[in-house]
Amino acid sequence: MFSSLKVRNYRLFFMGQVVSNIGTWMQRIAQDWLVLSLTGSATAVGVTTALQFLPMLLFGLYGGVLVDRLPKRRALLFTQSAMGATGIALAVLTLTGQVQVWHVYLAAFAVGLATVVDNPARQSFVSEMVGPDQLQNAVSLNSANFQSARLIGPAVAGVMITGVGTGWAFLANGLSFVAPLVGLLMMRARELYVVERAPRGKGQLREGLQYVAKRPELIWTIVLVGFVSTFGFNFPVYLSAFADDVFHAGAGSYSLFNTVMAVGSLAGALLAARRGTARMRVLVVGAVAFGTLEMMAALAPSLWLFALLMAPIGMFGMTVNVTANTSVQMATDPAMRGRVMALYMMVFMGGSPIGAPIAGWITDAYGVRAGLAVGGAIAAVAAVTIGLVLARVGNLRLSVGWNRGHPQVRFVPRETQEQLAAAA
């Protein structure tokens, strides 16, 4: 389960990301709560989320082209420094009492600009640290890392917001970027796996899109992730509104929802690390379960039942995330990985500028229960539809049966006319 941590460079990267991810989660909680406190509007929270992910939607593919050209460690040193500086700037504004909503909007957009390069660089740099044999394990541990921090960050943020204010959470996030910067500087360059960088040239963006378009296993995986992330992953909007409007609780309950979801997400990431393979049926079934559980949570009558459902929602959401991420990386040529992962991250993160305002509008107009139910329904229907499309493309059929006393649902090869004639 933890085999890739034997690699020194990846171990340094992993430890630095633990600290930075804790700070990132603290800022996410503080940012959402600050906007809700300043405006009282779920739509404003959605706009903040949208601004943070809008640059990925607009410029994500160009970021992938840059990542395929640049040394990835050097690019990460720049992007991580920029995000740390943004957190410190927002902390100064908040602690001095000068912060306004547009400041938060601007900071979210600035972080989004840095992630245009940071995300595909981090995703594709993993293969340079661990090599192809450990890639599946390292991708899963990255997700476990992120979700482990999610257990700590929201809890600490809840205490800090109620105790000393949101500004200190922003400051902690800004300072947390020192850890990954030190880790990157301590790496041994000679131990990195050599990956040929793409030379400067025309048509590289189009080349990346054509590469994905010719591979059904890539394009349909990315399409499914797009539906799930755009309509199902708007938790900053949903969870803050459930805590404030439905259950009339404070920031502590909002942190509780995020923490319980993180427990499930961590379990999903560790199970993926242990599983060792990324299968399409796991992706489809995980997305269906994720959407169905969201619809159930939308109807939860009590705070504790809603909080309890966050665990399996987090687990299946992480199953979708890790399985899709790993399958896309494993199926992509290393020279194209930056562009393909940029497209993947553009769809995964860039859906928020579309989905978050829609979720916020539905929440304000019809209630947060309706917003969460609609998001879950769209995710589940998309998963079923794409699963059937992939089965048709692969000439598969659905098989339902029993295996050692347990129900088993899987896709199996469809019998051809020649096989039927031979059997007859």
Salt bridges, closest charged atoms under 4 A:
ASP68 OD2 - ARG339 NE 2.69
ASP118 OD2 - ARG122 NE 2.68
GLU128 OE2 - LYS72 NZ 3.14
GLU191 OE2 - ARG188 NH1 3.04
GLU207 OE1 - ARG339 NH1 3.32
